[in-house]
């Protein structure tokens, strides 16, 4: 009976040892798998480095806008539309200048009343510039004279319309030196524009209000 008991005890101890060995092997295998896996990528929470003191900040160059394109400057030849045949019942009420640098300076004759715009002619004239209907020469400032003729009174014989000076020295422009009315007779008005030199020009008419516009190129 003692011999049988020893055999049973020896088998039990053998099984316990085998089980312990299997557990140890499994633990080593698991540990090896864990160590062999990829390491996590470290995440930095440190703030970005500031430039050393005294380092100039980078400058951002603002986008440069393209210069505005000037309209067609025209030519120096005479421009005519319906003059002197097309007389108008409109009456000239104002003449003024304006600067649209760097492209052109402008002369505007404004009309009021009812009816179609008058015919016009714009041209350079050589000295002497004659005042009509008196037939006397007038002295217009500048080295070139651009004459604007229009088929309308300014003012009319009843005194309606323009009541400003016949000679104007504008202060808001540089190349236009003087405006001088040289005719207001038989339903026509004529203005001499004294310029610093002969320049190209364009002519157009505008509505609401009715206007005759002369643009003198600055190039």
Z-matrix of the N, CA and C atoms (Angstrom, degrees):
N
C 1 1.463
C 2 1.511 1 110.25
N 3 1.241 2 120.79 1 -38.14
C 4 1.450 3 123.12 2 177.21
C 5 1.509 4 111.05 3 -65.78
N 6 1.353 5 117.09 4 -36.45
C 7 1.471 6 120.18 5 -179.46
C 8 1.518 7 110.67 6 -64.81
N 9 1.326 8 118.69 7 -43.81
C 10 1.474 9 122.81 8 178.85
C 11 1.509 10 110.95 9 -62.31
N 12 1.308 11 117.91 10 -39.56
C 13 1.461 12 121.89 11 -179.80
C 14 1.519 13 111.81 12 -63.35
N 15 1.359 14 115.28 13 -37.47
C 16 1.475 15 118.52 14 178.31
C 17 1.518 16 111.33 15 -65.40
N 18 1.359 17 115.43 16 -41.41
C 19 1.464 18 117.82 17 179.81
C 20 1.538 19 111.62 18 -61.48
N 21 1.325 20 116.60 19 -41.79
C 22 1.473 21 120.70 20 -179.90
C 23 1.511 22 110.54 21 -63.34
N 24 1.370 23 115.68 22 -43.03
C 25 1.462 24 119.47 23 -178.55
C 26 1.517 25 110.96 24 -65.65
N 27 1.323 26 117.22 25 -38.88
C 28 1.468 27 121.31 26 -179.80
C 29 1.512 28 111.07 27 -64.85
N 30 1.363 29 117.53 28 -42.45
C 31 1.468 30 120.16 29 177.48
C 32 1.528 31 112.20 30 -62.80
N 33 1.355 32 114.21 31 -39.62
C 34 1.482 33 116.82 32 -179.74
C 35 1.510 34 110.91 33 -64.75
N 36 1.331 35 116.20 34 -41.55
C 37 1.464 36 119.30 35 179.20
C 38 1.517 37 111.07 36 -65.11
N 39 1.330 38 116.10 37 -35.87
C 40 1.470 39 119.71 38 178.89
C 41 1.516 40 111.74 39 -65.02
N 42 1.336 41 115.80 40 -42.18
C 43 1.467 42 119.32 41 179.25
C 44 1.536 43 111.12 42 -64.96
N 45 1.337 44 115.44 43 -42.12
C 46 1.479 45 118.92 44 179.34
C 47 1.519 46 110.72 45 -60.62
N 48 1.349 47 115.55 46 -42.95
C 49 1.469 48 119.61 47 179.91
C 50 1.517 49 111.19 48 -64.21
N 51 1.333 50 116.60 49 -41.18
C 52 1.463 51 119.82 50 -179.99
C 53 1.526 52 111.31 51 -64.03
N 54 1.356 53 114.15 52 -42.83
C 55 1.473 54 118.57 53 179.46
C 56 1.518 55 110.84 54 -62.33
N 57 1.333 56 116.11 55 -42.94
C 58 1.465 57 120.73 56 179.19
C 59 1.515 58 110.68 57 -61.32
N 60 1.329 59 115.65 58 -38.95
C 61 1.462 60 119.44 59 -179.97
C 62 1.519 61 111.12 60 -66.31
N 63 1.332 62 116.85 61 -40.76
C 64 1.466 63 120.24 62 178.35
C 65 1.533 64 111.35 63 -63.53
N 66 1.325 65 117.11 64 -42.30
C 67 1.462 66 121.90 65 179.61
C 68 1.514 67 110.60 66 -62.49
N 69 1.344 68 115.35 67 -43.39
C 70 1.469 69 119.45 68 179.83
C 71 1.515 70 111.13 69 -63.78
N 72 1.347 71 115.72 70 -40.70
C 73 1.477 72 119.31 71 179.58
C 74 1.518 73 111.37 72 -64.44
N 75 1.353 74 115.20 73 -41.10
C 76 1.470 75 118.99 74 179.61
C 77 1.517 76 110.78 75 -64.53
N 78 1.344 77 116.11 76 -40.05
C 79 1.461 78 119.98 77 179.06
C 80 1.503 79 110.90 78 -63.76
N 81 1.329 80 118.07 79 -41.65
C 82 1.462 81 121.17 80 178.50
C 83 1.519 82 111.54 81 -64.57
N 84 1.354 83 116.12 82 -39.77
C 85 1.460 84 119.54 83 179.57
C 86 1.524 85 111.53 84 -64.24
N 87 1.367 86 115.28 85 -42.41
C 88 1.463 87 119.84 86 179.26
C 89 1.518 88 111.37 87 -64.34
N 90 1.333 89 114.64 88 -40.19
C 91 1.458 90 119.28 89 178.88
C 92 1.511 91 111.22 90 -64.23
N 93 1.333 92 116.33 91 -39.43
C 94 1.459 93 120.28 92 -179.96
C 95 1.519 94 111.33 93 -66.04
N 96 1.335 95 116.71 94 -38.70
C 97 1.468 96 120.00 95 179.03
C 98 1.531 97 110.39 96 -64.99
N 99 1.319 98 115.47 97 -40.85
C 100 1.465 99 119.34 98 -178.99
C 101 1.516 100 111.52 99 -64.33
N 102 1.332 101 116.78 100 -42.11
C 103 1.460 102 120.90 101 -179.24
C 104 1.515 103 111.86 102 -69.54
N 105 1.335 104 117.68 103 -29.96
C 106 1.457 105 121.15 104 -175.95
C 107 1.518 106 113.03 105 -81.04
N 108 1.348 107 118.83 106 -13.08
C 109 1.465 108 122.50 107 -176.95
C 110 1.521 109 111.35 108 -68.52
N 111 1.332 110 117.46 109 163.20
C 112 1.470 111 121.25 110 -179.40
C 113 1.511 112 111.30 111 -68.17
N 114 1.306 113 115.63 112 140.64
C 115 1.453 114 120.60 113 179.69
C 116 1.524 115 110.06 114 -78.77
N 117 1.308 116 118.09 115 142.44
C 118 1.473 117 120.09 116 178.57
C 119 1.516 118 110.45 117 -65.63
N 120 1.342 119 114.81 118 144.04
C 121 1.455 120 119.82 119 178.41
C 122 1.512 121 109.77 120 -73.41
N 123 1.323 122 117.36 121 126.29
C 124 1.477 123 118.20 122 -178.22
C 125 1.527 124 110.67 123 -67.67
N 126 1.311 125 117.51 124 140.16
C 127 1.468 126 123.84 125 178.39
C 128 1.512 127 108.93 126 -108.05
N 129 1.352 128 115.12 127 123.31
C 130 1.454 129 119.05 128 -177.94
C 131 1.521 130 109.84 129 -90.64
N 132 1.303 131 117.04 130 131.23
C 133 1.465 132 122.09 131 176.31
C 134 1.521 133 111.61 132 -107.16
N 135 1.328 134 116.98 133 7.68
C 136 1.464 135 119.91 134 -179.08
C 137 1.524 136 109.91 135 -72.77
N 138 1.337 137 118.80 136 142.49
C 139 1.478 138 120.87 137 179.22
C 140 1.510 139 111.04 138 -67.61
N 141 1.350 140 117.65 139 155.13
C 142 1.460 141 119.66 140 179.61
C 143 1.522 142 110.99 141 -63.61
N 144 1.298 143 114.39 142 147.99
C 145 1.450 144 119.06 143 -177.82
C 146 1.517 145 110.94 144 -68.55
N 147 1.326 146 117.62 145 137.76
C 148 1.454 147 123.18 146 176.22
C 149 1.510 148 109.02 147 -87.81
N 150 1.358 149 117.15 148 149.80
C 151 1.460 150 118.60 149 178.09
C 152 1.512 151 110.42 150 -65.11
N 153 1.306 152 117.45 151 150.93
C 154 1.471 153 120.59 152 -179.94
C 155 1.516 154 110.31 153 -57.65
N 156 1.336 155 117.04 154 151.04
C 157 1.477 156 119.64 155 177.80
C 158 1.517 157 110.85 156 -56.34
N 159 1.338 158 115.16 157 140.85
C 160 1.458 159 119.50 158 179.17
C 161 1.502 160 114.47 159 90.15
N 162 1.368 161 116.82 160 -7.80
C 163 1.461 162 119.25 161 178.47
C 164 1.520 163 109.23 162 -78.17
N 165 1.340 164 119.63 163 124.02
C 166 1.477 165 120.39 164 -178.80
C 167 1.513 166 111.75 165 -66.38
N 168 1.327 167 115.00 166 141.77
C 169 1.465 168 119.58 167 178.30
C 170 1.518 169 109.67 168 -70.16
N 171 1.330 170 117.81 169 144.36
C 172 1.472 171 119.29 170 178.65
C 173 1.514 172 110.37 171 -63.68
N 174 1.332 173 117.24 172 138.71
C 175 1.466 174 121.70 173 -179.65
C 176 1.516 175 110.17 174 -97.38
N 177 1.316 176 114.04 175 136.91
C 178 1.459 177 119.85 176 176.61
C 179 1.512 178 108.71 177 -100.95
N 180 1.315 179 116.61 178 120.87
C 181 1.463 180 120.96 179 -179.71
C 182 1.516 181 109.46 180 -80.75
N 183 1.346 182 118.11 181 118.94
C 184 1.473 183 119.12 182 -179.17
C 185 1.515 184 110.70 183 -66.00
N 186 1.330 185 117.17 184 147.03
C 187 1.464 186 119.19 185 177.76
C 188 1.515 187 110.92 186 -61.95
N 189 1.323 188 117.37 187 136.17
C 190 1.445 189 122.19 188 -177.37
C 191 1.521 190 109.85 189 -91.91
N 192 1.354 191 114.10 190 127.04
C 193 1.461 192 118.38 191 -179.64
C 194 1.525 193 109.67 192 -75.77
N 195 1.322 194 114.15 193 147.34
C 196 1.459 195 119.28 194 -179.86
C 197 1.522 196 109.93 195 -75.77
N 198 1.326 197 118.03 196 137.66
C 199 1.465 198 118.90 197 179.41
C 200 1.523 199 111.40 198 -61.36
N 201 1.311 200 114.64 199 144.41
C 202 1.467 201 119.17 200 -179.45
C 203 1.521 202 109.76 201 -64.43
N 204 1.316 203 115.84 202 139.63
C 205 1.462 204 120.44 203 178.81
C 206 1.523 205 109.49 204 -82.32
N 207 1.329 206 115.26 205 134.93
C 208 1.459 207 120.43 206 178.99
C 209 1.526 208 109.35 207 -80.32
N 210 1.327 209 117.09 208 147.82
C 211 1.470 210 119.65 209 176.96
C 212 1.514 211 110.43 210 -69.85
N 213 1.320 212 115.42 211 173.53
C 214 1.460 213 121.78 212 178.22
C 215 1.527 214 109.66 213 -55.29
N 216 1.346 215 118.62 214 122.52
C 217 1.472 216 120.22 215 -176.80
C 218 1.518 217 114.20 216 -75.68
N 219 1.324 218 117.05 217 -8.26
C 220 1.459 219 119.42 218 179.18
C 221 1.509 220 112.98 219 83.02
N 222 1.346 221 115.94 220 -147.53
C 223 1.457 222 121.95 221 -176.53
C 224 1.524 223 108.31 222 -145.75
N 225 1.334 224 116.02 223 -175.22
C 226 1.468 225 119.87 224 178.89
C 227 1.522 226 111.88 225 -103.08
N 228 1.338 227 117.69 226 -2.39
C 229 1.457 228 121.00 227 179.77
C 230 1.514 229 112.19 228 -76.35
N 231 1.321 230 116.34 229 160.55
C 232 1.464 231 121.92 230 -179.08
C 233 1.526 232 111.13 231 -62.62
N 234 1.344 233 115.53 232 144.05
C 235 1.472 234 123.03 233 175.76
C 236 1.524 235 107.26 234 -119.77
N 237 1.330 236 116.76 235 126.76
C 238 1.463 237 120.47 236 -175.02
C 239 1.517 238 110.80 237 -138.31
N 240 1.336 239 116.31 238 143.64
C 241 1.462 240 121.66 239 175.40
C 242 1.535 241 108.29 240 -149.50
N 243 1.333 242 115.94 241 105.18
C 244 1.455 243 120.96 242 173.54
C 245 1.508 244 115.98 243 68.50
N 246 1.312 245 118.73 244 20.93
C 247 1.458 246 120.87 245 -179.30
C 248 1.532 247 109.51 246 -108.85
N 249 1.345 248 117.77 247 135.22
C 250 1.476 249 128.76 248 8.02
C 251 1.522 250 113.82 249 -98.90
N 252 1.324 251 117.04 250 10.00
C 253 1.468 252 119.41 251 -173.45
C 254 1.524 253 113.25 252 -66.68
N 255 1.342 254 117.46 253 -39.07
C 256 1.460 255 119.95 254 -171.11
C 257 1.526 256 110.61 255 -88.84
N 258 1.329 257 114.89 256 92.51
C 259 1.457 258 120.48 257 174.90
C 260 1.526 259 109.19 258 -88.82
N 261 1.321 260 116.83 259 149.24
C 262 1.463 261 121.47 260 -174.17
C 263 1.521 262 110.91 261 -122.07
N 264 1.336 263 114.57 262 151.09
C 265 1.467 264 120.10 263 173.34
C 266 1.527 265 111.45 264 -83.50
N 267 1.330 266 117.03 265 -5.36
C 268 1.468 267 120.17 266 174.30
C 269 1.530 268 108.98 267 -67.12
N 270 1.316 269 115.66 268 157.97
C 271 1.462 270 122.18 269 178.40
C 272 1.526 271 108.56 270 -124.77
N 273 1.339 272 116.45 271 133.38
C 274 1.458 273 119.75 272 176.30
C 275 1.514 274 111.27 273 -69.68
N 276 1.354 275 116.50 274 130.56
C 277 1.471 276 120.10 275 -177.44
C 278 1.520 277 113.17 276 -117.12
N 279 1.338 278 117.76 277 -14.35
C 280 1.465 279 118.55 278 -176.06
C 281 1.523 280 109.47 279 -159.52
N 282 1.335 281 115.69 280 150.38
C 283 1.455 282 122.61 281 169.13
C 284 1.522 283 106.44 282 -136.70
N 285 1.334 284 116.72 283 134.76
C 286 1.469 285 120.21 284 -175.00
C 287 1.518 286 110.20 285 -151.52
N 288 1.322 287 114.86 286 165.28
C 289 1.463 288 121.83 287 178.92
C 290 1.514 289 109.60 288 -121.16
N 291 1.337 290 115.03 289 160.33
C 292 1.462 291 120.74 290 177.71
C 293 1.515 292 110.62 291 -156.35
N 294 1.324 293 116.03 292 151.47
C 295 1.466 294 121.78 293 -179.91
C 296 1.519 295 110.20 294 -106.12
N 297 1.333 296 115.82 295 132.77
C 298 1.460 297 122.71 296 174.74
C 299 1.526 298 107.97 297 -128.10
N 300 1.343 299 114.78 298 55.71
C 301 1.472 300 121.01 299 -179.63
C 302 1.530 301 109.38 300 -63.00
N 303 1.335 302 117.36 301 146.01
C 304 1.463 303 129.00 302 6.15
C 305 1.522 304 113.50 303 -93.80
N 306 1.321 305 117.74 304 17.61
C 307 1.465 306 119.50 305 -170.59
C 308 1.525 307 113.98 306 -96.65
N 309 1.336 308 117.61 307 -52.85
C 310 1.462 309 118.55 308 -173.75
C 311 1.520 310 110.69 309 -158.96
N 312 1.335 311 115.13 310 165.09
C 313 1.457 312 123.17 311 167.66
C 314 1.528 313 107.72 312 -114.57
N 315 1.330 314 115.53 313 153.22
C 316 1.466 315 119.68 314 -167.38
C 317 1.523 316 111.81 315 -128.18
N 318 1.335 317 113.82 316 142.44
C 319 1.466 318 121.85 317 170.14
C 320 1.529 319 107.26 318 -118.32
N 321 1.331 320 116.49 319 129.39
C 322 1.462 321 122.07 320 -178.44
C 323 1.523 322 109.58 321 -122.83
N 324 1.330 323 116.70 322 128.31
C 325 1.461 324 122.13 323 169.07
C 326 1.526 325 106.62 324 -108.45
N 327 1.317 326 116.42 325 121.14
C 328 1.476 327 121.65 326 -177.36
C 329 1.514 328 110.31 327 -104.37
N 330 1.355 329 114.49 328 139.46
C 331 1.470 330 121.38 329 -178.65
C 332 1.524 331 110.12 330 -118.29
N 333 1.323 332 115.47 331 155.03
C 334 1.468 333 121.29 332 177.17
C 335 1.524 334 108.72 333 -135.26
N 336 1.349 335 114.41 334 163.99
C 337 1.456 336 120.01 335 -179.33
C 338 1.514 337 110.76 336 108.57
N 339 1.321 338 116.44 337 -163.47
C 340 1.459 339 121.85 338 -179.01
C 341 1.518 340 109.02 339 -116.63
N 342 1.327 341 114.66 340 147.05
C 343 1.452 342 119.77 341 -179.85
C 344 1.513 343 111.64 342 128.46
N 345 1.332 344 114.99 343 174.92
C 346 1.462 345 120.96 344 -179.01
C 347 1.520 346 109.97 345 -81.30
N 348 1.324 347 114.65 346 160.17
C 349 1.462 348 120.01 347 176.64
C 350 1.530 349 109.98 348 -64.44
N 351 1.321 350 118.13 349 146.36
C 352 1.464 351 120.58 350 -178.70
C 353 1.533 352 111.52 351 -74.02
N 354 1.327 353 115.47 352 159.42
C 355 1.445 354 119.46 353 169.25
C 356 1.521 355 109.56 354 -67.72
N 357 1.343 356 116.39 355 159.46
C 358 1.468 357 118.76 356 -176.97
C 359 1.531 358 109.96 357 -148.38
N 360 1.323 359 114.43 358 160.72
C 361 1.458 360 123.11 359 172.35
C 362 1.526 361 107.82 360 -144.82
N 363 1.357 362 115.74 361 131.47
C 364 1.471 363 121.59 362 179.25
C 365 1.524 364 106.68 363 -126.28
N 366 1.348 365 116.06 364 125.71
C 367 1.469 366 119.68 365 -175.33
C 368 1.532 367 110.60 366 -156.73
N 369 1.334 368 115.06 367 154.82
C 370 1.468 369 120.22 368 171.09
C 371 1.527 370 109.16 369 -79.87
N 372 1.341 371 114.79 370 140.27
C 373 1.462 372 120.46 371 176.23
C 374 1.528 373 109.30 372 -128.64
N 375 1.303 374 114.40 373 144.02
C 376 1.455 375 120.67 374 176.75
C 377 1.533 376 109.68 375 -84.03
N 378 1.317 377 115.59 376 156.11
C 379 1.459 378 120.50 377 174.33
C 380 1.534 379 109.63 378 -66.04
N 381 1.314 380 118.90 379 148.01
C 382 1.467 381 125.47 380 4.64
C 383 1.531 382 111.91 381 -84.55
N 384 1.336 383 115.50 382 144.32
C 385 1.462 384 121.62 383 173.48
C 386 1.533 385 106.76 384 -87.09
N 387 1.334 386 116.55 385 125.09
C 388 1.461 387 122.13 386 -172.31
C 389 1.522 388 111.42 387 -102.79
N 390 1.304 389 115.92 388 132.40
C 391 1.459 390 122.53 389 174.01
C 392 1.519 391 108.35 390 -82.54
N 393 1.344 392 116.05 391 124.84
C 394 1.463 393 120.96 392 -179.45
C 395 1.533 394 108.72 393 -107.54
N 396 1.314 395 120.41 394 142.25
C 397 1.473 396 127.21 395 6.54
C 398 1.514 397 113.04 396 -93.69
N 399 1.335 398 119.74 397 8.93
C 400 1.468 399 120.11 398 -177.20
C 401 1.526 400 111.96 399 -68.09
N 402 1.339 401 116.48 400 -28.51
C 403 1.449 402 119.47 401 179.66
C 404 1.512 403 113.97 402 76.85
N 405 1.315 404 117.13 403 19.90
C 406 1.459 405 120.81 404 -178.99
C 407 1.529 406 110.45 405 -102.72
N 408 1.339 407 118.39 406 143.95
C 409 1.467 408 120.14 407 177.27
C 410 1.524 409 110.71 408 -71.36
N 411 1.320 410 114.81 409 146.67
C 412 1.469 411 120.94 410 176.66
C 413 1.516 412 108.53 411 -122.10
N 414 1.311 413 115.01 412 150.59
C 415 1.461 414 121.25 413 -179.73
C 416 1.523 415 108.40 414 -96.98
N 417 1.342 416 117.23 415 113.22
C 418 1.470 417 122.84 416 179.57
C 419 1.520 418 107.96 417 -108.29
N 420 1.323 419 117.50 418 131.49
C 421 1.461 420 121.91 419 -177.51
C 422 1.520 421 111.44 420 -62.73
N 423 1.340 422 115.63 421 151.19
C 424 1.455 423 120.94 422 175.41
C 425 1.511 424 113.14 423 102.46
N 426 1.358 425 114.20 424 174.88
C 427 1.466 426 121.58 425 -179.11
C 428 1.520 427 113.15 426 -100.54
N 429 1.320 428 117.91 427 -0.20
C 430 1.467 429 121.97 428 177.34
C 431 1.519 430 108.25 429 -148.28
N 432 1.348 431 116.08 430 145.29
C 433 1.464 432 120.77 431 -178.51
C 434 1.522 433 109.73 432 -126.09
N 435 1.334 434 114.66 433 119.04
C 436 1.465 435 122.20 434 176.95
C 437 1.527 436 107.39 435 -101.98
N 438 1.336 437 117.40 436 121.29
C 439 1.467 438 121.69 437 -175.16
C 440 1.522 439 109.58 438 -105.36
N 441 1.339 440 116.02 439 128.41
C 442 1.464 441 123.32 440 178.77
C 443 1.527 442 108.33 441 -109.44
N 444 1.334 443 116.79 442 120.05
C 445 1.461 444 121.94 443 177.93
C 446 1.529 445 108.43 444 -114.79
N 447 1.340 446 117.16 445 138.68
C 448 1.465 447 121.39 446 179.79
C 449 1.521 448 109.81 447 -141.10
N 450 1.335 449 115.88 448 145.35
C 451 1.462 450 121.50 449 -177.38
C 452 1.507 451 112.67 450 -85.12
N 453 1.334 452 116.86 451 63.51
C 454 1.461 453 121.68 452 177.76
C 455 1.521 454 108.84 453 -158.42
N 456 1.343 455 116.50 454 152.01
C 457 1.459 456 120.83 455 175.47
C 458 1.527 457 110.66 456 -72.55
N 459 1.372 458 114.04 457 155.96
C 460 1.471 459 118.65 458 177.48
C 461 1.533 460 108.78 459 -161.57
N 462 1.349 461 119.56 460 78.49
C 463 1.457 462 130.96 461 0.89
C 464 1.526 463 111.25 462 -87.82
N 465 1.347 464 115.14 463 179.25
C 466 1.475 465 118.84 464 179.60
C 467 1.538 466 110.02 465 -86.34
N 468 1.321 467 117.87 466 172.45
C 469 1.482 468 119.81 467 -176.89
C 470 1.522 469 113.90 468 -59.40
N 471 1.332 470 118.40 469 -22.54
C 472 1.462 471 120.70 470 177.95
C 473 1.526 472 112.36 471 -82.48
N 474 1.320 473 116.59 472 -2.18
C 475 1.466 474 119.89 473 179.62
C 476 1.517 475 113.60 474 88.78
N 477 1.333 476 117.63 475 6.99
C 478 1.461 477 120.29 476 178.43
C 479 1.530 478 109.93 477 -81.83
N 480 1.307 479 116.24 478 140.38
C 481 1.459 480 120.53 479 176.91
C 482 1.519 481 112.80 480 109.89
N 483 1.298 482 115.65 481 -143.47
C 484 1.464 483 122.47 482 -172.88
C 485 1.523 484 112.01 483 -60.74
N 486 1.334 485 114.90 484 131.91
C 487 1.467 486 119.46 485 178.42
C 488 1.523 487 111.10 486 -130.34
N 489 1.337 488 116.64 487 23.25
C 490 1.454 489 120.97 488 -179.78
C 491 1.521 490 112.01 489 -90.67
N 492 1.326 491 116.30 490 -173.68
C 493 1.467 492 120.57 491 -177.70
C 494 1.529 493 111.99 492 -71.83
N 495 1.316 494 117.09 493 154.61
C 496 1.464 495 122.61 494 176.70
C 497 1.528 496 111.10 495 -82.02
N 498 1.306 497 117.94 496 -22.11
C 499 1.456 498 123.10 497 177.79
C 500 1.526 499 108.96 498 -120.74
N 501 1.349 500 115.61 499 125.70
C 502 1.466 501 121.10 500 -176.08
C 503 1.520 502 108.66 501 -129.79
N 504 1.329 503 116.63 502 131.63
C 505 1.465 504 121.99 503 171.86
C 506 1.530 505 106.72 504 -111.12
N 507 1.337 506 117.99 505 99.90
C 508 1.466 507 119.91 506 -175.34
C 509 1.525 508 111.40 507 -72.08
N 510 1.332 509 115.45 508 150.15
C 511 1.470 510 120.92 509 -178.32
C 512 1.531 511 112.24 510 -113.79
N 513 1.320 512 117.88 511 -2.16
C 514 1.470 513 120.22 512 -177.80
C 515 1.522 514 113.06 513 -102.77
N 516 1.326 515 117.69 514 9.71
C 517 1.465 516 122.69 515 -179.95
C 518 1.535 517 108.42 516 -136.46
N 519 1.343 518 116.39 517 167.89
C 520 1.457 519 120.48 518 -177.80
C 521 1.526 520 113.21 519 -118.02
N 522 1.326 521 117.34 520 -38.18
C 523 1.465 522 119.28 521 -177.41
C 524 1.528 523 112.25 522 -87.58
N 525 1.336 524 117.53 523 -23.82
C 526 1.467 525 121.94 524 175.38
C 527 1.521 526 107.31 525 -87.66
N 528 1.328 527 116.57 526 111.15
C 529 1.456 528 120.90 527 -173.10
C 530 1.525 529 113.26 528 -95.00
N 531 1.341 530 116.67 529 -27.88
C 532 1.464 531 119.23 530 -177.28
C 533 1.523 532 110.63 531 -161.24
N 534 1.332 533 115.81 532 149.23
C 535 1.462 534 123.38 533 168.66
C 536 1.516 535 107.20 534 -120.73
N 537 1.339 536 116.93 535 131.80
C 538 1.465 537 119.63 536 179.71
C 539 1.524 538 109.47 537 -140.29
N 540 1.320 539 115.48 538 126.27
C 541 1.462 540 120.03 539 176.93
C 542 1.521 541 108.80 540 -77.03
N 543 1.346 542 115.73 541 122.61
C 544 1.470 543 120.06 542 -177.31
C 545 1.533 544 112.00 543 -114.23
N 546 1.335 545 117.15 544 -0.12
C 547 1.473 546 119.55 545 174.30
C 548 1.521 547 109.95 546 -161.38
N 549 1.320 548 115.62 547 140.17
C 550 1.462 549 123.35 548 168.13
C 551 1.530 550 105.50 549 -153.43
N 552 1.343 551 114.15 550 82.17
C 553 1.467 552 119.00 551 -166.54
C 554 1.523 553 109.74 552 -151.59
N 555 1.360 554 115.26 553 136.37
C 556 1.465 555 122.77 554 177.27
C 557 1.531 556 112.69 555 50.82
N 558 1.315 557 115.03 556 46.57
C 559 1.461 558 120.46 557 174.49
C 560 1.512 559 114.89 558 76.94
N 561 1.331 560 118.17 559 18.07
C 562 1.468 561 121.26 560 178.91
C 563 1.523 562 109.91 561 -132.18
N 564 1.325 563 114.84 562 145.82
C 565 1.456 564 120.59 563 173.71
C 566 1.520 565 108.73 564 -122.69
N 567 1.340 566 115.12 565 150.61
C 568 1.458 567 119.61 566 -178.79
C 569 1.533 568 108.54 567 -144.00
N 570 1.352 569 115.27 568 131.58
C 571 1.463 570 121.19 569 179.60
C 572 1.521 571 109.39 570 -124.32
N 573 1.346 572 116.01 571 136.07
C 574 1.459 573 122.39 572 174.11
C 575 1.526 574 108.50 573 -97.60
N 576 1.350 575 116.59 574 129.14
C 577 1.465 576 122.48 575 178.01
C 578 1.523 577 107.70 576 -107.30
N 579 1.317 578 116.84 577 113.11
C 580 1.459 579 121.07 578 178.27
C 581 1.526 580 110.56 579 -85.17
N 582 1.356 581 116.27 580 124.23
C 583 1.466 582 122.06 581 -177.07
C 584 1.525 583 111.12 582 -116.90
N 585 1.325 584 115.91 583 159.72
C 586 1.461 585 120.41 584 177.68
C 587 1.532 586 111.35 585 -66.70
N 588 1.336 587 116.97 586 -29.34
C 589 1.462 588 122.66 587 175.88
C 590 1.521 589 108.19 588 -163.60
N 591 1.311 590 116.56 589 171.68
C 592 1.468 591 120.10 590 177.75
C 593 1.531 592 109.51 591 -70.54
N 594 1.315 593 115.84 592 127.94
C 595 1.460 594 122.42 593 -177.11
C 596 1.530 595 109.71 594 -132.86
N 597 1.319 596 115.04 595 156.22
C 598 1.462 597 119.87 596 175.94
C 599 1.535 598 109.73 597 -68.94
N 600 1.324 599 116.35 598 154.65
C 601 1.462 600 119.69 599 -177.87
C 602 1.526 601 110.22 600 -151.69
N 603 1.328 602 115.70 601 161.39
C 604 1.472 603 123.67 602 173.17
C 605 1.524 604 108.23 603 -130.26
N 606 1.339 605 115.57 604 159.17
C 607 1.462 606 121.63 605 -179.66
C 608 1.523 607 108.02 606 -132.80
N 609 1.333 608 116.25 607 138.36
C 610 1.462 609 121.03 608 174.09
C 611 1.516 610 109.85 609 -149.79
N 612 1.330 611 115.71 610 161.75
C 613 1.465 612 121.13 611 174.94
C 614 1.526 613 108.58 612 -114.42
N 615 1.327 614 116.23 613 146.35
C 616 1.460 615 122.87 614 -179.42
C 617 1.523 616 109.36 615 -129.89
N 618 1.328 617 116.00 616 153.97
C 619 1.459 618 122.20 617 -179.41
C 620 1.527 619 110.59 618 -110.70
N 621 1.328 620 114.60 619 163.33
C 622 1.479 621 123.33 620 173.80
C 623 1.531 622 114.08 621 53.63
N 624 1.309 623 119.56 622 66.49
C 625 1.460 624 127.43 623 2.09
C 626 1.535 625 111.52 624 -86.51
N 627 1.326 626 115.48 625 170.16
C 628 1.464 627 121.06 626 -179.57
C 629 1.524 628 109.31 627 -72.06
N 630 1.356 629 115.73 628 127.55
C 631 1.462 630 120.26 629 -176.61
C 632 1.521 631 110.56 630 -142.95
N 633 1.308 632 114.55 631 148.50
C 634 1.463 633 123.83 632 169.31
C 635 1.526 634 106.06 633 -109.95
N 636 1.330 635 117.12 634 122.11
C 637 1.461 636 122.07 635 -170.27
C 638 1.523 637 109.18 636 -120.77
N 639 1.335 638 115.89 637 127.56
C 640 1.456 639 122.91 638 175.70
C 641 1.521 640 107.92 639 -117.39
N 642 1.347 641 117.43 640 118.14
C 643 1.457 642 122.86 641 177.90
C 644 1.523 643 109.55 642 -103.81
N 645 1.318 644 116.60 643 124.72
C 646 1.466 645 122.98 644 -175.94
C 647 1.517 646 108.47 645 -109.29
N 648 1.339 647 116.63 646 118.47
C 649 1.462 648 122.12 647 -172.28
C 650 1.527 649 111.14 648 -65.85
N 651 1.338 650 115.38 649 146.20
C 652 1.456 651 121.61 650 178.60
C 653 1.521 652 112.89 651 -98.44
N 654 1.344 653 118.65 652 -3.60
C 655 1.466 654 119.57 653 -178.23
C 656 1.516 655 111.31 654 -77.66
